[in-house]
């Protein structure tokens, strides 16, 4: 079974994704960005899902994760707004996929499957 780590600053999102994905994947969740960065540098995951508001720290985390493991798929979910247009442009070089909220969970599930082949 593939290993996925989910980061969200919202524990309810972590729990929801854990419950939704747990039948098909081993899912680890965290609400702490520093723990995410530590886990991804010490544990081999097959995918990372990041659900949070865009920020420079998220961009930095994605860059560092990508440097440690250039092939790991990273999926980002967030609410798109004009105030984060620059972030959106910059983060695309690290993300495998981006889903803007509200997103269709079936689309995300299909993308997971296609990225984890």
Secondary structure, DSSP 8 states (H G I E B T S, - for coil): --EEEEEES-HHHHHHHHHHHTTTSEEEEES-HHHHHHHHHHS--SEEEEES---HHHHHHHHHHHHH-TT-EEEEEE---GGGHHHHHHHTTT-SEEEESS--HHHHHHHHHHHT-
